[in-house]
Amino acid sequence: MGEQDVSQPSDAAELRRFTQHLLADLRAFQQMLDDDMFESGVSRIGAEQELFLVDRYWRPALNNLEVLELIDDPRCTTELGRFNIEFNLDPLSFSSDCLHRLEDDLESLLAKVREAAARLDTHAVQIGILPTLEKRDLTLDNMTPMERYYALNEAMNRLRRANYTLRIKGRDELMITHDNVMLEACNTSFQIHFQVSPADFARRYNIAQACAAPTLAGATNSPLLFGRQLWRETRIPLFQQSIDTRPTTAHLTEQQPRVSFGRQWVQSSPVEIFREDITRFRVLMSREIDEDPFALLAEGRAPKLRALTLHNGTVYRWNRPCYGITDGRPHVRIENRVLPSGPTVLDEVANAAFWFGLMTGMDKEYPDITEVMEFEDARENLVAAARRGLGSHMAWPQRGHVPSQRLILDELLPLARRGLAAVGIDDADIARYLDTIEARVESQFTGSQWQVDSLAAMKDRTTEAERLAAVVAGALSRQLQGKPVHTWEPASVEEAGDLRSQYQRVGQLMTTDLFTVNQDEVVDMVACVMNWKHIRHVPVEDGDRHLVGLVTHRALLRLLTDEPDDPGRASRPGRRPHPVAVSSIMTRDLITAHPETPTVEALRTMRENRISALPVVDHDGHLVGIVTERDFMSIATHLLESYLQDA
């Protein structure tokens, strides 16, 4: 998807033409294999770094194009969201000081990005999912305004034919629907590449599949999404569901998601994977193709195979085969898409070193991993690692089911050390990076654990918005120091900076953990809800979950005491021979707010109308939160405390 001149097929004829080019590219790829044209005996590594851009308030900054213009480096490029940016490192020979050079190159380009971003009062953050990202940020207005992204969204929606449904259950649970592909922009990763000889591809690719899970278990950095604590690496289920084009049907047919681990071990070459993906996944994008791959092959030149690479870029295997050309020679590499961005450059290179070491060490230890490990175990291991990180258990050859921590420390780290040493990686670099992995795994203190612990340390101190902002601010501060994540102290509320920025909108302070009733329920239920949950306002919804009323504590007291509205009429306490419906006492003429309503406006509305609660609804009238005078009292207390401390 790095191609600029791509589009959605405009008609069936264009689709057929592109598909012909795609099939021709695949045949050309096979001919190149048969003719031994691919570079062999050479190992190279590479990496792609994805980042979030945030503003002074630690919210997504929508200025990636402006930042890129200031950077003016072709290695830096756009991503789907206007708050994302990516840069690509030059490939390095997999030998001697390559890991240290990888770290230096990352630091150099990252500094370049941060310097440009700072000129726009923006920060670049390495984190798998930005904690301050909100669902309202995922509109098409916030998509990078480039044709290929609009085409991707249109193509995905055409296949999906319905809203995307996101369901993830961890410590908390998230269930939402969304109408565009921007959910994908919630993820940033650190993608690493490993060039292999075609003859070794199947063996090495299967090893990449086997070691994906333990590599991820010790590297998780994405536990939060929209304020919910979900999986330790929430990117895994989020990415799969965010671009899942499979329609829901009543038939029991097998359908593969475009983001997947695969279905089985590879037997011979990348052609197996390309055939599988062409067979299973519709063409999403097309482009003008003026290349005849067979004519180029007849001249002894390597074709670019633009159709094949474009289609391959719209199928998101966690380990993806890639075709490329270096100095006129075609090559094959394996792209690891499992690892998250961050927490620091050192942590990222340590994760890469661990994976590179396993790719070489396991090749010696397990000449054919498929003979000692079931494919389903490798796939289930990845899900376990994403869900529980270092708290997971994994199935492993000769060990059965073993805790991930023990598997990494006892077996895989020594294996990775031997693998790196075998290809001549500098001893000091092996120690620097794999000792970082060892310390992180021993302490079980990953980036995900740091985020979770930081939130716990700030619990009940302030609003959720401020706590999440403090996590982002704290992560950036520690990234700039360069110390690995296992040495980090928890973030503090004070790191969020100016408190006023966290209370500008109703959506930043409203309560979203709601207790509601239906208008046809008995009022006794409302009384129980108020008593059990210690609340004074209960929103009322109809059968379509639209807000239709509000029951206040005062209205309920009037009913229970039969207090007359007319002071001249005598009351009759306790005289309710028939059940009373909620609709009979609820307030119907409601004053509401929207999540984007300025807090000052909400305060003024409540004061002028003498109301103590303001339901918050979306544009469709669905209840999304409530803000009460109690919320404002809590904020006032915190702000006053901060003001007096600074006085």
N, C-alpha and C positions, 0 to 999 in steps of 0.2 A: 504493500500500500504506500510505499515511498514514491511511487510514480506520480507525476503531476498531471499528465495528460490522459487521465482515465475518466470514464463516464459509464453511466448505466446504458445497457444496450437499448437503442431507440426503437427497434422493431425486431421482429422475428428474423428478418434477413440478416441484420447485423449480428444477432446472436449466433446464427448458423455460421457466418463467416469467422467470427472469433473462435467458435468451437472447432472449426476446421484447423485454424492456426494452432490451437491448443493441442489437438491430437497430433498434428505434424511435429510440434515441438517435442512431444513425448516420444515419438518415433525417432526423432533426431537424437534425443538424449540416449535412447537405447543403442543407436548406431555408434555414438561416441564411446559408450561402454564397450561395445563389441570390438571397436577399432583401437581400444586402449589409448584414447586421446587425453584422458583425465590425468592431472598431476598426481603422482604417487610418491610415497616416501618422504613427503614434506608435511610437517605439522605446523599449523599456525593457529593463533588464538585471536579473538577480538571481543568487543563489547559494545553495547548500546545502553546509554544512560537516559532514563526518563525522569522528569522532575515536575513538581508542582510550583507554580508561581503564586505568591501570596502578597497581599497588601500590608500596610502598616498595622491593620487590625487583625492580621493572621487569617483573613478570609481569602478565597480565590481571587487572584488578580487577572483581569481579562485583557491582557496586553502582550500576548506572546509574539504577535507580529511586530510590535514596536521594539520589543527586546531583541528579536532576531535581526532587525534592521540595524540596531546599534552594534550587535556582535559582528555581523558581516563575515561569517565563517561558514563555508559550505558544509562543514561537518555538523552544524547545528540546524535543526529543522523543526517543523511544526508537529503537533500531535492533534488528536481529535478535538480536545477542548481548548478554548482560548486561554485557559489557565495552565496548560501543559506545554512542555518543551522537551525536545530530545536531542542528544548529540551522539555521534557515532565515532568510535575510535579507529585509528588506522590499525590494520592487522600487524601482529608481531610473530616472529618465529618462536615456536614453543621450545625454548632452550635458555640456559644460563640465567640472565637477569631479566627475563621477560615479565615476571610478575611485578618486580619493582618498577619497571618501565610502564607497565599497565597502570600502576598506582600513580606514577608521576603524570602520565597523560590524562588520567581522570582528574587529578587535582588541577592541572593546568587549564583544561577546558572548563571545569566547574568554576574556577576562579574567573574565567573570562565571562561566563554566563552571569555570575553574581555581580561582577563589576558593571556590566551593562544593565542588569536589573536594578541595581542600586540607583542608577541615574534616573530611574523612573519611580523611585520610592517603593521598590518591589524586592522581594526576597525569593530565592530559589531553594526549595526544600526537598531533601531525599526522604521520602516516606511512601510506603506502599499504597495507603489510602489516606487522603487528607482528612483529619478528624473534624475540621470546621466546614467541610463541604456539606451543603444542604441540597435537598431534592430540588428546591427552587433554582439552584444553579445549573441544572441539567436541561436547560431549554435550548432550542435550536438557535436562539440569539447568541448563545454562548459557545456555539460550535465554531471552530476556526473557519472563517469564510473562504473556503476553497472548494472547487467543484468536486474533487474526489471524495470529500467527506459528505457533502450533500448527496452525492450519488450513492455512497455506501448506505446512508440512512434510508434513502428511497428504496434501494434494492432490498435491504433487510425488511422494511415494512411491507414491501410487496409480497415477500415470501411468507412473512409471519401472519399477515392479515388480521392482526389483533394486537392489543397492547402487550408489552412485555410484563411478565409477572415474576417478581423477585420474592423468593421464600428462602430465608436462611435462619436456622435456629442454632444458637450457641448458648451462652449464659443468658442472653436476651433473645428475642425473636423479632424478625423483621419480615413483614408481608406487605408489599406495595405493588402497584402497577405503574407503568410508565409508557409514554407514547412514542419514544424515539430511542435512537441507539446511543444517546449520550451517557447512559449508565456505564458504558465501557470506559468513559473518560475518568471514572472514579479510580482507576487503577494506574499505578506507575510501577515499572519493573526495571530490573538490571539484567539485561539479556546478554548471555555469553555464548560465544561461537567457538567451535573446535573443528578444525579441518582434518579430514581423514582420507585415506586412500580408498578408492572404490571397492577394492577387494576386501577391505576390512570393515566396510560400512555396516553390514548387517550385525556383525559381532559387536562393534562399537555402539551402534544405535541401541541395541538391546541392553548393553551395559548402562547407557544413558537413561534408559527407562527404569532399570533396576535401582540406580542410585539417585533418582530424582527425589524420592521420598526422604531418605536420610539427609540429603543435602538441604532440603527445605525445612526439615524438623528443627534444625539448629539455627535457622536464618529468618524465622517469621518476623514480620514487621507491619502487619495489617489487621489488628484486632477490632477496629472500630469502623462503623459505617452509620452515618446519620445519627450519631450519639449512642448507638447500640453496641454492646460488646457481643461479638458473634464468634467466628472461628479465629484461631490464632493467625491464620493466613486467609482472611476473608476474600482476598483477591481470587482465590481458586473458584469458589462457587459463584462469586459475583461475575467474574469474566465469562464463565460458561453460560450463566443465565442472561447476561446483558446482551448477548448477540445470538441467542438461541432462536433460530428461524423455524423450528419445528412447530407446525400447527397442532393444536390439540384435536385429536380425533377419537372416534368411538372404536377404532380398529386396533387390534393387537399387533400391528406391524412394527418391526424394529426400525427406529430412526436414530441416527447418530447426530449429536450436537456438533456445531462447527468448531467448538472448543472441546478438545477431548484428549485422552491419554492414548487412544487407539483401541484396537480390538484384539490384537494378537502380536506375538513376536514376529519380527521381520526375518525372512528366510534367505534373501539373496542381495537385493539392491534397493536404492531409492525408488526405482520404477514401481515396485510393489505399492509403496505409499502413494505415489502420484496417481497410479491407476485407481486405487481405492478412493482417493479424494475426488478425482474427476467423476468417478461412477456415482458417488454418494451425494456430492454437493453441487448444487446448481451454480452456474456461472453468475456471479453478482455484478462484475464490472467488465468492461471491454475497453479497447483502445485501438487506434489505427496501427496496423502491423504491415510494415513494408519490407520485412526480412524474409528471405527464403533460406531456411536453415540448411537445406541439403545443398544448395548452390554454394554456400559458404564452406560447408564441409568438403565439397569437391575441390575447393581452392586451398584446403588445409587450414582454414580459419575457424575459430570457435564462434558459433552463433550466440546471440544474447538470450534467445528463448524467452522473449518478452511475454508471450501469452502464458507460458507455463509458470513463469515466476510471478506474474500478476495473480493468476488463480491460486497459486500456492500461498500467496500473501493474504488471501481471504479465508484460508482454512487454518485454524489456530491450534495446532497440536502443541502440547506442552513441550515436547521435543520435536522440532520440525526440521526436516531435511532442506537444505538450501543449495542452490546452484549459483556459482559465481565464476568470474574470470579475473585472474591476476597475471599481469604481464603477458597477456595473450593466451595463457593456459587455463582451461576450464578446471574447476575443482568442485568438490562436494564437502559440505560442512554440516555439522549438527548444531542447531540453535537451541539452547536451553532457555525456555521462557518461564520457568517456574519461580525464579528468585525475585523478591521484591526490591524496590529501590530502597537504599539506606541500610542501616541507620547512618553510617559514615562511609567514606571512601575506603578506609582501612577494613571495615567490616565487609564491604562488598568484595574487595579483592581477596580477602580471606575466604569468603564463600566460593569465589571463583577458583581459588587455589585448591580448595577441598574437592570441588567437582573435577577439576582437571586431574588432580592426583588420583581420584577414584577411576576416572576414565582410563588412565594408564595402569594403575595398580591392579584394578579388577580384571583388566585384560590379561594379566599374567596369572592372577589367582584363579580366575574362572574362564578358561579358554572358550567355553560355550555356556553362558549363564542360563540358557534355556533348558539345559539338561538337569539343572539342580534347583531351578526356581519356577514356580507357576506364574504365568502372566497375570492371572487374576490377583495373585498376592502382591505383585509389583503395583498394580493399579489400586488395590485397596490400601496399600501402604501409603500412597500419595494422599488419599483422602484422609487417612488417619493423621498424617503429618500436618496437613492443612487444618484439620479440625482441632487437634490438641497439641501440636508442636512437640516439644520435648517430653510432654506428658503422654505421648502415644506409645503404643506397642507395634512392632513390625514383625512380619514373617520373614525369616532369613535363612539361607542355606546352612544346614548343619546346626542351626541354633533354635529352630522352631520360632515361637513368638517370644520376643525379647523386648524389654523397654528400650526406646530409641536412644536414651542417654547412654545406656550401657553398650549398645551396639556401636555407637559412634566412638565412644572412648576406648573400648576394649579391642575392637576389630577394625573399624573403618578408618580412623585417624592413622594408626600404624600403616595400614594398607596405602593410604594416600601419601604418607611420607615416603614410603618405598617407591611409589609410582613416580613422584616428582624427582626423587634422587636418580631413578633409572634413566631419565631423559636429560640429566645434567643440570637441573635447576639448582641455583646457588644455595648452599646450606643455610646461609643467613636468612635468605628469603623463605625457605621452607619453615624455618623456626619462627620467623616473624608472623607469618600468616596462619600456619596451622596451630601455633601456640595460642593465637587469638581465638580460633575455633575451640580449642581445648578448654580455655578458661571460660568461654561463654557457655559451653555445654556443661561443664562441671558445676557452674553456678546456676544453670538453667535460667540465665538472665538474657533473654533475647530482646529485640526491639519491641516485640509485642508485650513481653512481660513488663518492660519499662513503661509503656503507655498505660497498661492496666494498673500498675502500682501507682503511677502518678495520679491517675484519677481517684484511686482509693485514698491517697494521702490528702486530697483536696475535698473529699466528700463532705457535704453539708456546709461547706464554707461559703459558697456563692452559687451563681447560676450555672447550668450546664454549659451555656455558651462560653462563659469565661473560663471554665475548667478546660474545655476543648481548645480554646485559644491558647491557654497556658501550656498545653501539651505541644502544640505546634511551635510556640515561641521557645519552649525549653529544648525541643529537639533541634531546632536550628542553632541555638546557642551552643549546644554540645557538639553538633557537627562541625562548627567553626573551630572548636578547640581540637578536634581531630582524635580525641580519645575513644577507644572502642566502647561499644554500648554496655558491655558487662561492667564497666567502671562508673557508669552514670549514676548520679543522685536523682531522685524523683523530681519532677517539675513542681514548681510552686505557683500559687495563684498570682503572686506579684510579677511573675515573668510575662503575664499577659499585657502589662503596661497600663495605659490609660483606661480606667474602668468604664468611662463613659461610652467608649466604643462598643462595649458588650451589652449595652442597654438601649440602643437606638431604636430598635424595632420591637413590636409586640412579639414577633416570632422568636426573639432571643430569650424571652423571659416567661412565656406562657407555659402552663402546665399541660403536658400532652398525655399523662397517665390519667385517663378520664374514666369516670364512673357515670354512666348514663342510664336512662330508663326509656321505655316506649310510652307513647302517649296513652295507650290503652291499658297500661298496667295499673294495679291498685296503688293508692298513695301510701299504703303501709310499707310497700317496698322502698319508697323514697325515704321514709322515716328510718328504716333499717340502714340504708346506704349512708345517710347522713351520720347516724349514730356510730356505725361500725368504722367508717372511714374518716370521721372527724372533719367533715366538710359542711359548708353552709349553702352550697348551690349545686343543683343537679340538672344538667342539660337534658332535654327531652328530644328524642328523635322519632321520625316516622318509620314505616317499614322499609323505605329506601335509604335510610340513614341520613336524611336531611334534618337539620336542626329546625324544630318547630316550636320550641318553647323552653322555658326555664322555671324550675321550681326553687323558690328561695326558702331559707329557714323560717323566715317570718310568715310566709304564706302557709307553711305547714303548721306552725304554731296556731295561726288563726283557725285552721280547720280543726285541729285536735282539741282546741278549747272552745270551738264554735263561737269565736269572738266575732261579733257583728261588724260589718262595715259601717253601719249606721249607729252612732253612739247612743241614739235614743231607743234602740231595740235591745231587749234583754237577751243575754246569752244563755245557751242550754248545753253545758258541758257534757261530753260523752254521749250525745244523742246522735249516733250514726248507724241506723239499723241496716243499711245496705253498703256494700263496698263502693268506694268512691274512686273514680278513674283519675289518673294523673292529669288528663286534659282539662278536668273541671277546675283545677286550682293553678295550673301553670300560667305564667306570663307569656302571652302570645306576641305582643307588640314589642319585639326585641330590638335592642341596640347592640350591634355586633361590630367586631373589628376584623381586619385581615392580617395575616402574618406580617405583611409589609407596612402596616399602619405604624407611623411614628409613635414612640412611647409617650412623648409629650402630648400628642393629640389624644391618645387613649386616656391619659390622666385627666385632660381637660374635659373629655366627653363624660367620664365617670363623675367628675365633680359637678359639672353643670346639670347633669340629669339625676344626681343623687342616687347613683347605683353603686353597688359594691362588687359587681362582677361583670365582666365583659366576655361573652363567648366569642371565639375566634373561628371564622369559617373561611373556606376556600372560595374560588370563583363560582363553584357549582352549588354552594350552599351546604357543603358537608362540613360537619364539625371537625376541627383539627386541634383545638386547644381551648383553654380558658385562662383568663388573667383576672385575679381578684385583688382586693385591697391588701390581703395577707401577703401576696407576692411583692407588692410595692413596699410593704413594711419591712420585709426581709432584705430587699435591695437597699432601702433607706438606711437600715442598720449597718449594712456592710459599707456603704459609701461614707456614712458618718464616721465609722471607725477608721476608715482609711484617711479621711480628711483630718481627723484629730491627730492621727499618728504623724501626718506630714506637717502639721501646724508647728 
